[in-house]
Structure formats: structure tokens, C-alpha cells
Amino acid sequence: MKVSFKVIQREDYTVVHFDLEGVLEPRDLQSVKPPAVNLAKGVVLSGRGPIWLYGFLVHHYHPAKFVAVYDPRIGAVVVETHTP
């Protein structure tokens, strides 16, 4: 199973979009290497995948200014932040 990432830089945040090739199993997380980003900005996660992959990515990027997940119906939703 392979997870591919695409990084899109914006002024105040970075979009980290992922695509899955095949079926992802929880044991595959050991080999998932999320891309490095500027943690002084926010991170918006985007892609179709299991909730536990999102949990893994939110945990990975938790030092960022904020972490949001993209919902095509309503846009980015902040799920974790270090700023008031």
C-alpha cells in the first residue's frame, strides 16, 4: 500500500493532500512518511482515507499553528490549535 502526498503552500497554511493506492491497513502506518512542512503555519489535511489515517496525520502535525481537515461541503475545519 502506498500513500502519496502533495503539498500546496498558501500564505497562512499548508495543504497536505494525500492519495491512497490500494487498500491501506493500520500496519502500513509504520511506512507512511508525511512530508515536512513549516510548522509556524497551519496545516490543512485533505484526501479520502480512513479516520485512523487522519488521526495519525493530526498527531504528526500537532506542533503546527493549527491542524484542520478539509470537508468539501463546508471547507477546512480546525480540529487542533495552539493559538487562542
C-alpha positions as CSV (number, residue, x, y, z in Angstrom):
1,M,0.0,0.0,0.0
2,K,1.3,3.4,-0.9
3,V,0.3,6.8,0.3
4,S,1.3,9.7,-1.9
5,F,1.3,13.3,-0.7
6,K,1.0,16.6,-2.5
7,V,2.0,19.8,-0.6
8,I,0.4,23.2,-1.6
9,Q,1.7,26.3,0.1
10,R,-0.6,29.1,1.0
11,E,0.2,32.3,2.8
12,D,-1.1,31.3,6.3
13,Y,-1.2,27.5,5.9
14,T,0.0,24.5,4.0
15,V,-2.4,22.0,2.4
16,V,-1.2,18.4,2.7
17,H,-3.3,16.3,0.3
18,F,-2.9,12.5,0.2
19,D,-4.0,9.8,-2.2
20,L,-4.1,6.1,-1.5
21,E,-3.1,3.4,-3.9
22,G,-4.8,0.2,-3.0
23,V,-6.1,-0.8,0.4
24,L,-4.4,0.8,3.5
25,E,-4.1,-1.4,6.6
26,P,-3.2,0.0,10.1
27,R,0.1,-1.8,10.0
28,D,1.0,0.3,6.9
29,L,1.3,3.4,9.1
30,Q,4.8,2.3,10.0
31,S,6.0,3.1,6.5
32,V,3.9,6.3,6.0
33,K,6.2,9.3,5.9
34,P,4.3,12.6,5.9
35,P,6.0,15.5,4.2
36,A,7.9,18.1,6.2
37,V,6.1,21.5,6.4
38,N,6.6,24.8,8.1
39,L,5.0,24.3,11.5
40,A,4.8,28.0,12.1
41,K,1.9,28.0,9.7
42,G,-1.3,25.9,9.9
43,V,-1.8,22.6,8.1
44,V,-4.9,21.6,6.3
45,L,-5.3,17.8,5.6
46,S,-7.1,16.7,2.5
47,G,-7.8,13.3,0.9
48,R,-10.0,10.3,1.1
49,G,-8.9,7.8,3.7
50,P,-9.8,6.1,6.9
51,I,-10.3,8.1,10.1
52,W,-7.3,6.4,11.7
53,L,-5.1,7.8,9.0
54,Y,-6.4,11.2,9.7
55,G,-5.7,10.6,13.4
56,F,-2.1,9.6,12.6
57,L,-1.6,12.8,10.4
58,V,-3.2,15.1,13.0
59,H,-0.8,13.7,15.6
60,H,2.1,14.0,13.3
61,Y,1.4,17.7,12.5
62,H,0.2,18.7,16.0
63,P,3.1,21.1,16.6
64,A,1.8,23.3,13.8
65,K,0.0,26.5,14.5
66,F,-3.2,24.6,13.8
67,V,-4.4,21.5,12.1
68,A,-7.6,21.4,10.0
69,V,-9.3,18.8,7.9
70,Y,-10.9,19.6,4.6
71,D,-14.6,18.8,4.1
72,P,-15.7,19.5,0.5
73,R,-19.2,20.5,1.8
74,I,-18.0,23.2,4.3
75,G,-14.3,23.8,3.8
76,A,-11.5,23.4,6.3
77,V,-12.4,22.7,9.9
78,V,-9.8,23.3,12.6
79,V,-9.5,20.3,14.8
80,E,-6.4,21.2,16.8
81,T,-4.8,24.6,17.6
82,H,-2.1,26.1,19.7
83,T,-3.4,29.6,19.4
84,P,-6.5,31.1,21.1
